[in-house]
């Protein structure tokens, strides 16, 4: 039996209740095979879970007025001024990343 393919998703959200208990939401996000959090409300996750199932699992842990967007990555990315740990994660996920312009720290994979 073949295992589902490992895919990369961008997960972004707007939380309506800043003081709310979002622990279960973050635990679900961290329960995937691999993840990075390059921006405050943007995560990149690697998972074998289909996109609709991941979105349902995350949505079930949000408040009614929260917003959620899950997008499958197609293997290309560009970024600027991310932390070294996030750049390392992106380099690993997008193995074909090129160094780019060192002054702007812009990377395109």
C-alpha positions as CSV (number, residue, x, y, z in Angstrom):
1,X,0.0,0.0,0.0
2,X,1.4,3.4,-1.0
3,X,1.6,6.1,1.6
4,X,0.0,9.5,0.7
5,X,2.4,12.0,-0.8
6,X,4.0,14.6,1.5
7,X,2.7,18.0,0.5
8,X,3.6,21.6,1.6
9,X,0.8,23.9,2.6
10,X,0.6,27.6,3.6
11,X,-1.8,28.1,6.5
12,X,-2.7,31.7,7.4
13,X,-5.4,33.0,9.7
14,X,-7.0,36.0,11.4
15,X,-8.0,35.3,15.0
16,X,-10.9,37.4,16.3
17,X,-10.3,36.7,20.0
18,X,-6.7,37.7,20.9
19,X,-7.2,36.4,24.4
20,X,-8.9,33.2,23.4
21,X,-7.6,29.7,24.0
22,X,-6.0,28.7,20.7
23,X,-3.8,26.0,22.2
24,X,-5.7,23.2,20.4
25,X,-5.4,25.1,17.1
26,X,-1.6,25.4,17.4
27,X,-1.2,21.8,18.6
28,X,-3.0,20.6,15.5
29,X,-0.6,22.8,13.4
30,X,2.4,21.4,15.2
31,X,1.1,17.8,14.8
32,X,2.1,17.6,11.1
33,X,5.4,16.0,9.8
34,X,7.2,19.4,9.7
35,X,6.4,23.1,10.0
36,X,7.8,26.6,10.0
37,X,6.2,29.8,11.2
38,X,7.8,32.5,8.9
39,X,5.3,35.3,9.9
40,X,3.1,35.8,12.9
41,X,-0.1,34.4,11.4
42,X,1.5,32.4,8.6
43,X,2.7,28.8,8.9
44,X,4.1,26.5,6.3
45,X,3.4,22.8,7.0
46,X,4.4,19.5,5.5
47,X,1.8,16.8,5.8
48,X,0.4,13.7,4.2
49,X,-3.1,14.8,5.2
50,X,-5.2,16.0,2.3
51,X,-5.8,19.8,2.2
52,X,-9.5,19.6,2.9
53,X,-8.9,17.3,5.9
54,X,-6.2,19.7,7.3
55,X,-8.5,22.7,6.8
56,X,-11.4,20.9,8.5
57,X,-9.2,19.9,11.5
58,X,-7.9,23.4,11.9
59,X,-11.2,25.1,11.4
60,X,-12.8,22.9,14.1
61,X,-10.4,24.5,16.6
62,X,-11.2,28.1,15.7
63,X,-13.8,30.6,17.0
64,X,-16.8,31.3,14.8
65,X,-15.5,34.8,13.7
66,X,-11.9,33.6,12.9
67,X,-10.7,33.3,9.3
68,X,-8.6,30.5,7.8
69,X,-6.8,30.0,4.5
70,X,-4.9,26.8,3.5
71,X,-3.1,26.8,0.2
72,X,-1.1,23.9,-1.3
73,X,2.4,25.1,-2.5
74,X,3.5,24.1,-6.0
75,X,7.2,24.1,-5.3
76,X,8.1,27.8,-5.9
77,X,8.5,30.5,-3.3
78,X,10.1,33.9,-2.8
79,X,10.9,35.5,0.6
80,X,12.7,38.4,2.2
81,X,14.2,39.0,5.6
82,X,13.0,35.8,7.3
83,X,14.8,34.3,10.3
84,X,17.7,32.0,9.6
85,X,15.7,29.0,11.0
86,X,12.8,29.7,8.5
87,X,15.2,30.2,5.6
88,X,16.8,26.8,6.5
89,X,13.4,25.2,6.6
90,X,12.4,26.7,3.2
91,X,15.7,25.7,1.7
92,X,15.1,22.1,2.8
93,X,11.5,22.1,1.5
94,X,12.4,23.9,-1.7
95,X,15.7,22.2,-2.4
96,X,16.2,24.2,-5.7
97,X,16.3,27.6,-3.9
98,X,18.9,29.9,-5.3
99,X,21.0,32.3,-3.2
100,X,19.6,35.5,-4.9
101,X,20.5,39.0,-4.1
102,X,22.3,39.0,-0.7
103,X,21.6,42.7,0.0
104,X,17.8,42.2,-0.1
105,X,17.8,38.6,1.2
106,X,15.3,37.8,-1.5
107,X,15.2,34.1,-2.3
108,X,13.3,32.5,-5.1
109,X,12.8,28.8,-5.3
